[in-house]
Amino acid sequence: MKKFSIGYRTLKTAIGAALAIAIAQYFHLASYASAGILTILCVQPTKKKSIHAAYTRLVASIVAMVFAFMSFELFSYQPLTLAGMLLLFIPTIVSLRVADGFISSVVIIMHIYAAKSFSMALVYNELALMAIGYGTGIAINMYMPDIQKELNYYRVKIEELYSKIFLEIASYLRQGDTLWDGHEIIEAIRTLNDAKSLAFKDVENHFTRRKNDYYMYFDMRERQLEIIERVLPKITTLPVIVQEAEIVADFLQDLGGHIHSGNTASHYREKLEQVKHDFSQLPLPQNHEQFIAQAALYQFIEEMDRYLEIKQSFKGLKVKKERPQ
């Protein structure tokens, strides 16, 4: 059984619905409970989505009032008329790209249908319900909790996973075999997906912000992970352990111990050049297996240079508590 919990969005929905109903009831509006329904429909995961939800529902509701007037007043307040109206109304709001407002607009339509009469008093009542419902939904959704702590948690977790991956590769290059099952790769993919989703939500909660440094950071780490996934088979399928493996292992040991959000990639690219130089000083392969192993390791360090190049292009994150570098 899933643990029972009340999230901030649930709390806002409950408070917003009650507040909207109370306001509508205070002004003696007919069908005042509908204001609560309209508010609930506008409480979305982000501020931008809440504004968009209110917009689509407002437009759809106004179009619904026009359709209701033309259908019911010109024909009759009968179920068949309602069915015919919906057959034309639904394609219309779809073409206007406000189909998300269908449920709220149906609420308005049913009010008119139940009244059996279209009057200015009814129009004012419905407009007032929309103003209170949508307005309360937007207002209550303007508060969003700070997610910087969660974003930083994902940052640290990803860095720890990358560190573990490099240290395991270094161990394999030294020992020729390990018990590592590579689960950190799968966990890193899942963590990056969750982290990017959360960072994008932060962008959606700021009307003037088009990007988020954390989102760019996670995107950078995702591109690095693609390289790690691509080169890992080159290491795990070495036919024989050669001298170059120890040099690469030392480099990965150093790199794995210094994974952080700052930008020191240029320093490690210089170290990688030294690795290439050390490679050139070693004797040529004596057999086909050594040749394959050396070629694979050289391809690996070339890919690691691309890995570091991606990091170097990132300006770095400014965090309050940075891990030791």
C-alpha positions as CSV (number, residue, x, y, z in Angstrom):
1,M,0.0,0.0,0.0
2,K,1.3,3.4,-1.0
3,K,2.1,5.7,1.9
4,F,-0.6,8.3,2.6
5,S,0.5,11.9,2.1
6,I,-0.9,15.3,1.3
7,G,1.1,17.3,-1.2
8,Y,1.2,21.1,-1.6
9,R,-0.8,20.9,-4.8
10,T,-3.5,18.8,-3.0
11,L,-3.6,21.4,-0.2
12,K,-3.9,24.3,-2.7
13,T,-6.7,22.5,-4.6
14,A,-8.7,22.0,-1.4
15,I,-8.2,25.6,-0.2
16,G,-8.8,27.1,-3.6
17,A,-12.1,25.2,-4.2
18,A,-13.4,26.1,-0.7
19,L,-12.4,29.8,-1.2
20,A,-14.0,30.0,-4.7
21,I,-17.3,28.5,-3.4
22,A,-17.3,30.8,-0.4
23,I,-16.8,33.9,-2.6
24,A,-19.5,32.8,-5.1
25,Q,-21.9,32.0,-2.3
26,Y,-21.2,35.4,-0.7
27,F,-22.3,37.1,-3.9
28,H,-25.4,34.9,-4.0
29,L,-24.5,33.4,-7.4
30,A,-26.7,30.6,-8.8
31,S,-24.9,27.2,-9.0
32,Y,-22.1,28.7,-6.8
33,A,-20.6,25.3,-6.2
34,S,-19.4,25.3,-9.8
35,A,-16.9,28.0,-9.0
36,G,-15.1,25.3,-7.0
37,I,-15.0,23.0,-10.0
38,L,-13.6,25.7,-12.2
39,T,-10.9,26.4,-9.6
40,I,-9.9,22.8,-9.3
41,L,-9.4,22.6,-13.1
42,C,-7.0,25.6,-13.0
43,V,-4.7,24.3,-10.3
44,Q,-1.9,22.8,-12.4
45,P,1.7,21.6,-11.7
46,T,3.2,25.0,-12.8
47,K,2.3,28.6,-13.0
48,K,2.5,28.8,-16.8
49,K,0.2,25.7,-17.1
50,S,-2.2,27.3,-14.7
51,I,-2.4,30.4,-16.8
52,H,-2.8,28.4,-19.9
53,A,-5.5,26.2,-18.3
54,A,-7.5,29.4,-17.3
55,Y,-7.1,30.8,-20.9
56,T,-8.3,27.6,-22.7
57,R,-11.2,27.2,-20.3
58,L,-12.3,30.8,-20.5
59,V,-12.3,30.8,-24.3
60,A,-14.1,27.4,-24.5
61,S,-16.7,28.6,-22.0
62,I,-17.4,31.8,-23.9
63,V,-17.7,29.8,-27.1
64,A,-20.0,27.4,-25.3
65,M,-22.3,30.2,-24.2
66,V,-22.6,31.4,-27.9
67,F,-23.4,27.8,-29.0
68,A,-25.9,27.3,-26.2
69,F,-27.7,30.6,-27.1
70,M,-27.9,29.8,-30.8
71,S,-29.0,26.1,-30.3
72,F,-31.4,26.3,-27.4
73,E,-33.1,29.6,-28.3
74,L,-33.4,28.9,-32.0
75,F,-34.5,25.3,-31.5
76,S,-35.5,24.0,-28.1
77,Y,-34.2,23.0,-24.7
78,Q,-34.3,19.3,-25.5
79,P,-31.7,16.4,-25.2
80,L,-31.6,16.1,-29.0
81,T,-30.7,19.8,-29.4
82,L,-28.0,19.4,-26.8
83,A,-26.6,16.4,-28.6
84,G,-26.6,18.2,-31.9
85,M,-24.9,21.3,-30.4
86,L,-22.1,19.1,-28.8
87,L,-21.5,17.5,-32.2
88,L,-20.6,21.0,-33.6
89,F,-19.2,22.5,-30.4
90,I,-16.5,19.8,-29.8
91,P,-14.8,20.1,-33.3
92,T,-14.9,23.9,-32.9
93,I,-13.0,24.1,-29.6
94,V,-10.5,21.5,-31.0
95,S,-9.9,23.7,-34.1
96,L,-9.4,26.7,-31.7
97,R,-6.9,24.6,-29.7
98,V,-8.8,25.0,-26.5
99,A,-10.1,21.4,-26.2
100,D,-8.7,21.3,-22.6
101,G,-11.6,23.6,-21.7
102,F,-14.3,21.1,-22.7
103,I,-15.2,20.0,-19.1
104,S,-15.5,23.5,-17.8
105,S,-17.5,24.7,-20.8
106,V,-19.9,21.7,-20.4
107,V,-20.6,23.0,-16.8
108,I,-21.7,26.3,-18.3
109,I,-23.7,24.6,-21.0
110,M,-25.6,22.5,-18.4
111,H,-26.4,25.6,-16.3
112,I,-28.0,27.2,-19.3
113,Y,-29.8,24.0,-20.3
114,A,-31.1,23.5,-16.7
115,A,-32.3,27.2,-16.6
116,K,-34.4,26.6,-19.8
117,S,-34.0,30.3,-20.6
118,F,-31.1,32.5,-21.8
119,S,-31.1,35.9,-20.1
120,M,-28.5,38.6,-19.3
121,A,-28.8,37.7,-15.6
122,L,-27.8,34.2,-16.5
123,V,-24.9,35.5,-18.6
124,Y,-23.7,37.7,-15.8
125,N,-24.0,34.8,-13.3
126,E,-21.9,32.5,-15.5
127,L,-19.2,35.2,-16.2
128,A,-19.0,35.8,-12.5
129,L,-18.6,32.1,-11.8
130,M,-15.8,32.0,-14.4
131,A,-14.1,35.1,-13.0
132,I,-14.2,33.7,-9.4
133,G,-13.3,30.1,-10.4
134,Y,-10.4,30.8,-12.8
135,G,-9.2,33.9,-10.8
136,T,-9.0,31.9,-7.6
137,G,-7.3,29.0,-9.4
138,I,-4.6,31.3,-10.8
139,A,-4.1,33.2,-7.5
140,I,-3.8,30.1,-5.4
141,N,-1.3,28.6,-7.8
142,M,1.0,31.5,-7.7
143,Y,2.7,30.0,-4.7
144,M,5.2,27.3,-5.6
145,P,7.6,25.7,-3.1
146,D,11.3,26.2,-3.6
147,I,12.8,23.2,-5.4
148,Q,16.5,24.2,-5.2
149,K,17.1,21.6,-2.5
150,E,15.6,18.8,-4.6
151,L,17.6,20.0,-7.7
152,N,20.8,20.0,-5.6
153,Y,20.0,16.5,-4.3
154,Y,19.8,15.2,-7.9
155,R,23.0,17.0,-8.8
156,V,24.9,15.3,-6.0
157,K,23.3,11.9,-6.7
158,I,24.3,12.0,-10.4
159,E,27.9,13.1,-9.5
160,E,28.2,10.2,-7.1
161,L,26.9,7.8,-9.7
162,Y,29.4,9.0,-12.3
163,S,32.2,8.8,-9.7
164,K,31.2,5.2,-9.0
165,I,31.1,4.3,-12.7
166,F,34.6,5.6,-13.3
167,L,36.1,4.0,-10.3
168,E,34.5,0.6,-11.3
169,I,36.0,1.0,-14.8
170,A,39.4,1.8,-13.3
171,S,39.1,-1.3,-11.1
172,Y,38.3,-3.5,-14.1
173,L,41.3,-2.2,-16.0
174,R,43.6,-3.1,-13.1
175,Q,42.1,-6.5,-12.2
176,G,40.7,-7.7,-15.5
177,D,37.5,-8.7,-13.9
178,T,35.1,-7.3,-11.3
179,L,31.7,-8.1,-9.8
180,W,30.2,-4.8,-11.0
181,D,26.8,-5.2,-12.6
182,G,26.6,-1.7,-14.1
183,H,23.4,-0.8,-12.2
184,E,24.7,2.7,-11.8
185,I,24.2,3.3,-15.5
186,I,20.5,2.5,-15.3
187,E,20.1,4.5,-12.1
188,A,21.9,7.5,-13.7
189,I,19.5,7.4,-16.7
190,R,16.5,7.3,-14.4
191,T,17.9,10.0,-12.1
192,L,18.7,12.3,-15.1
193,N,15.1,11.9,-16.4
194,D,13.6,12.9,-13.0
195,A,16.1,15.7,-12.6
196,K,15.4,17.3,-16.0
197,S,11.7,17.0,-15.4
198,L,12.0,18.9,-12.1
199,A,14.3,21.5,-13.6
200,F,11.9,22.1,-16.5
201,K,9.1,22.6,-13.9
202,D,11.2,25.4,-12.4
203,V,11.3,27.1,-15.8
204,E,7.5,26.8,-16.1
205,N,7.1,28.5,-12.7
206,H,8.9,31.7,-13.9
207,F,7.2,33.8,-16.5
208,T,10.3,35.6,-17.7
209,R,12.8,32.7,-17.4
210,R,13.4,30.6,-20.5
211,K,16.2,28.4,-19.2
212,N,17.4,26.9,-16.0
213,D,21.1,26.4,-15.1
214,Y,20.2,23.1,-13.5
215,Y,18.4,21.9,-16.6
216,M,21.4,22.8,-18.7
217,Y,23.6,21.0,-16.2
218,F,21.5,17.8,-16.3
219,D,21.3,18.0,-20.1
220,M,25.1,18.2,-20.2
221,R,25.4,15.2,-17.9
222,E,23.0,13.3,-20.1
223,R,25.2,13.9,-23.2
224,Q,28.2,12.7,-21.2
225,L,26.3,9.5,-20.1
226,E,25.7,8.7,-23.8
227,I,29.4,8.7,-24.3
228,I,30.0,6.5,-21.2
229,E,27.4,4.0,-22.5
230,R,29.0,4.0,-26.0
231,V,32.6,3.4,-24.8
232,L,31.9,1.0,-21.9
233,P,31.8,-2.1,-24.2
234,K,35.2,-1.2,-25.6
235,I,36.6,-1.6,-22.1
236,T,34.7,-4.6,-20.9
237,T,35.6,-6.6,-24.1
238,L,39.4,-6.2,-24.0
239,P,40.9,-9.5,-25.1
240,V,44.0,-8.9,-22.8
241,I,45.1,-6.3,-20.2
242,V,48.0,-4.3,-21.6
243,Q,50.3,-1.6,-20.0
244,E,48.1,1.2,-21.4
245,A,45.2,-0.1,-19.2
246,E,47.1,0.9,-16.0
247,I,47.6,4.4,-17.3
248,V,43.9,4.8,-18.2
249,A,43.0,3.4,-14.8
250,D,45.1,6.0,-13.0
251,F,43.4,8.7,-15.0
252,L,39.9,7.4,-14.3
253,Q,40.7,7.0,-10.6
254,D,41.7,10.7,-10.5
255,L,38.7,11.8,-12.5
256,G,36.3,9.6,-10.6
257,G,37.4,11.2,-7.3
258,H,36.7,14.7,-8.6
259,I,33.3,14.7,-10.2
260,H,31.6,18.0,-9.3
261,S,29.5,20.8,-10.8
262,G,32.4,23.2,-11.2
263,N,34.3,23.5,-14.5
264,T,37.8,22.0,-14.3
265,A,37.5,20.0,-17.5
266,S,40.4,21.9,-19.1
267,H,42.7,20.6,-16.4
268,Y,41.7,17.0,-17.1
269,R,42.0,17.5,-20.8
270,E,45.6,18.5,-20.2
271,K,46.0,15.3,-18.2
272,L,44.5,13.3,-21.0
273,E,47.1,14.8,-23.4
274,Q,49.7,13.4,-21.0
275,V,48.0,10.0,-21.2
276,K,48.3,10.1,-25.0
277,H,52.0,11.0,-24.7
278,D,52.6,8.1,-22.3
279,F,50.8,5.8,-24.7
280,S,53.3,6.9,-27.4
281,Q,56.2,5.9,-25.2
282,L,55.1,2.3,-24.8
283,P,56.3,-0.5,-27.0
284,L,54.2,-1.6,-30.0
285,P,51.9,-4.5,-29.7
286,Q,53.4,-8.0,-30.0
287,N,50.4,-9.8,-31.2
288,H,46.8,-9.3,-32.5
289,E,45.2,-9.4,-29.1
290,Q,47.5,-6.6,-27.8
291,F,46.8,-4.6,-30.9
292,I,43.0,-4.8,-30.4
293,A,43.3,-3.9,-26.7
294,Q,45.6,-0.9,-27.4
295,A,43.3,0.3,-30.2
296,A,40.3,0.0,-27.9
297,L,42.0,2.0,-25.1
298,Y,43.1,4.7,-27.5
299,Q,39.5,5.0,-28.8
300,F,38.4,5.1,-25.2
301,I,40.6,8.1,-24.3
302,E,39.5,9.9,-27.5
303,E,35.9,9.5,-26.3
304,M,36.9,10.7,-22.9
305,D,38.2,13.8,-24.5
306,R,34.8,14.4,-26.0
307,Y,33.3,13.7,-22.5
308,L,35.5,16.5,-21.0
309,E,34.8,18.8,-24.0
310,I,31.1,18.7,-23.2
311,K,31.8,19.6,-19.6
312,Q,34.2,22.4,-20.6
313,S,31.5,24.0,-22.7
314,F,29.3,24.3,-19.6
315,K,29.9,27.4,-17.5
316,G,29.4,25.5,-14.2
317,L,26.9,25.7,-11.4
318,K,27.0,28.0,-8.5
319,V,26.0,26.1,-5.4
320,K,26.1,27.0,-1.8
321,K,27.7,23.8,-0.6
322,E,30.1,22.4,-3.1
323,R,31.8,19.1,-2.7
324,P,35.6,19.0,-2.4
325,Q,37.3,19.3,-5.8
